[in-house]
Amino acid sequence: VQTCALPICDSVVVTYGEFIVLDVSPPPLYLLTLQGTLMFSPDVGDLELNCSYIMIQYGRLIIGYADDPFPNKAIITLEGERTAYELPVYGAKTIAVRTGQLILHGRERVSWTRLAQNVHAGNVTIVVEEDTDWEVGDHIAISSTEFNQFEAEEVYIESVSEDGRTITLTKPLLYAHWGEGWTSEDGLSTMDSYRASVGLLTRNIVIQGDHEHSKAQQFGAQVVLSTESTTGDNALHGWFSNVEVRLAGQGLKLGKYPIHFHLVGNVNESYVKNCSVHHSFNRAITMHGVDGLLVEYNVAFDTRGHTIFTEDGTERFNIMRYNLVMVVRPIWSLLLVDQSPAAFWIVNPENYVYGNVAAGSSHYGFWFRGLNHPDGSSGQAVTDAGLTRCPNWAPLGSFEGNVAHSTGRHGLKLSNYFPVENGYECPAEAVPAPAVFRDFASWKNRHMGIW
């Protein structure tokens, strides 16, 4: 793209219509503006790109394709201090997608599984219930199976069996982790999900905050996708698969999250799948004023505030399935409800939530908090359009096959929810539409399984 002798280069612009192949790791850049296409070359080995800002405006950033994933290591490091200049809407230390496409496809990996056998404190070997493709040096997390979520452990792999099921760790475990399910004394009731989950944190495409300032200032990287429209000339797409996001999110700042779809409307062609988000200072995956986003098979570990999060109550028809969340901490500088966070926070029930595991939170696993009316930016847009909407009346999309354990309060919390037919439109005649929460497993929660 550009070479220079300075520690930090001037701004670089890839203009509309150009197709630039990045085949060398450049010196640190300040602002990289993409109005054409920048593609990481798959043929030159590992690549690194350090920037303060990456702005995609009528352009594309491509690291691998869905049918041809990126084979090597690609690391994007976003640099900056809390005092950095902020772009309107997108902020600082950011990948900002205004119009265009963010296309990130890492090598396919098994995202998470569960233990197949109990392990004890001091063990250095675990056995998981599925074949994995995990490798020596991979970074994994094992959930707590006790009331204390902080018995979750981060470990690295020293060796692995040919089928990927028997894994030797680089250090002994500090805690015991249950891995054989539960059966009642009379043998009539069983709970197969009563076992620790094991999530892979390593991916070969990495988006991270710089090590110098991110942790010290709780000011990490963020990816923000926001534009006026998702169709026509202003089309916006975000395709994330097998991407690792770490040292991300910005504490003390509302709206500055690791992966953030922001007031975009219908995004049913976009997705976030098989990714990991860990050591975040502010949430993990945020759906704000969007419909139809697919969020599946992701692992989130050690985050602050609501982790997988719908914000205003206007969010509908999003699919959240087969995600694993471990270790959720409160945050005291955002919304009041972030002082009692949930692994999954749903403020409009008309979404599809199934097959997920909330394996540890300071407060809640799943929290359905019905709002009388949408709030926030997208709620104001509804009001400005002269519309009336009632999220707390909305019918349930689906809730099935989810698991919650090791939370400080409740596994599943339902607040202010009264489902009626066509309820989101606030009908004059409220005809009940029963909401059925199916096949929910809740264990080792400090207060209630369901409240």
Secondary structure, DSSP 8 states (H G I E B T S, - for coil): ----SSSS---EEE-TT-EEEE-S-----SEEEESSEEEE-TTSS-EEEEESEEEEEEEEEEE-BTTB---S-EEEEE---TTS--BTTTBSSEEEEEEEEEEEE------EEEBSS-B-TT--EEEBSS-----TT-EEEE---SS-GGG-EEEEEEEE-TTS-EEEESS--SS-B--S-EE-TTSS-EETT-S-EEEE---SEEEEE-TTTHHHHTB-BEEEE--S-SSGGG-EEEEEESEEEEEESBTT-TT--SEEEEEEEE-TT-EEES-EEEEESS-SEEEEEEES-EEES-EEEEEES-SEEE-SS---S-EEES-EEEEEE--SSS-GGGGS-EEEEESSS-SEEES-EEEEESSEEEEEE--SS--HHHHHHHHHTT----GGG----EEES-EEEEESSEEEEEES---BTTGGG--SS--B-----BS-EEES-SS-SB-
